[in-house]
Amino acid sequence: MSAFKAANPDAVFEDFIRWHSPGDWENDGSEANDEWPPRGKLSQRMSGPGNSWRKIWNDAPSLPAYEQKPLLDPNREGEKILHYLETVRPHQLLEQMVCTAFRASADTLHQTNFGSLKQMTTKMDQLYHTMASTLRPLQANLLSGNSEKIEDLKRLCVALEHVEKLLTLAASLRHKFIQAPRVYEAIFSDYYDFYLPNMGKGSADVDIQKEFDLKLQLRMNERQVVSNMFTPPTANQSWRKVLSMGNLLNGHEPILRQIVFSKRDSGSDCHYAVSTRGGPHMDDQQEIETYRMYVCGTSNDLRVALCVTSYD
């Protein structure tokens, strides 16, 4: 207020309120934007009897900011900080560092965009509530060496670890399938249902080696999104198309393929065929002979398994 008075010698209390707190100034409906002086009135909060803001305005001298006494002495405040660090007990400093580390981690998780996954929103809210209740005794320096809060901190670390893993997966799926939200929501939900029972365990006790068999019928735009995830082959790789196993996806061939050959022929000469001699329709009796070939590898390393012959 003193600096405002020094910069505006003819100003009144209403001018200061219009500049400092526009919400406490009520304009008249007929006022033009370029009209001076402005017409209006103070809000009820500022116009009440015995208002403390007006009292301070009346008592404040007209004095520029550089001539005013500083509210804080930087040298003195710095000495207080150094004195505190010299006299603080180690466990108190550790408690403050733990609180700061958890809050910094929570802020990093909060800034990560995982889309509209309801499962992650619920887990994040649960983590924040658990973190607040667990860290409250540390902020008040009420933690002792034998306190049960030590176990609560361990459980909080486990919960933070699991949420971080889920959030990493959710953010990665959203980044890859941002144009196909239905796909990444389905993939994440399938993994979440598998991972949820392991949320209370440590990372060493969780077996994440699992092959998922989720089948999802893709729409036309979603098929294009999946196809774009595979980069086209370079000029040096294009010639390998003639040696590949077919059905390339942007130049990428499958690592395993089953090739089935079938023919319909008389089975009378086959050791495994059912004998039909003397029976009716002997000339029309035929068997379906099927050959299955299993191919694994690439054009540079091709392995073909032993053909299996069967009669269906």
Number of C-alpha atoms within 10 A of each C-alpha: 20 17 16 17 19 15 14 13 9 8 12 12 15 17 17 16 18 16 12 12 10 14 11 18 19 14 15 11 8 8 12 11 7 7 8 8 7 14 14 14 15 18 15 11 10 17 14 11 9 9 11 11 14 17 11 12 16 12 10 13 13 16 15 14 14 8 8 10 8 9 6 8 9 10 8 9 11 11 11 12 10 10 11 11 12 9 8 10 10 9 14 16 12 12 19 15 13 16 18 14 12 17 16 12 13 17 11 11 17 13 8 12 14 21 17 12 15 12 14 18 14 10 16 19 11 13 16 15 10 17 21 13 11 19 23 13 14 20 15 11 14 12 18 12 8 8 10 10 17 14 12 16 16 12 17 18 15 17 20 23 15 21 19 17 10 21 21 16 18 24 17 15 20 22 15 16 18 15 15 19 17 14 22 23 20 14 17 19 16 14 17 16 11 13 15 11 10 15 15 13 13 15 13 6 9 13 9 11 6 8 6 10 7 9 8 10 8 14 12 8 11 17 12 13 18 16 13 13 12 12 11 14 15 9 7 7 11 11 11 13 16 9 11 18 19 13 11 11 16 13 18 17 17 16 11 13 15 10 12 12 10 14 10 11 12 16 18 16 9 12 8 10 16 13 14 14 11 7 9 9 9 13 10 9 16 14 17 14 18 17 15 16 17 15 18 17 16 17 14 9 7 13 13 11 11 10 13 11 13 13 15 9
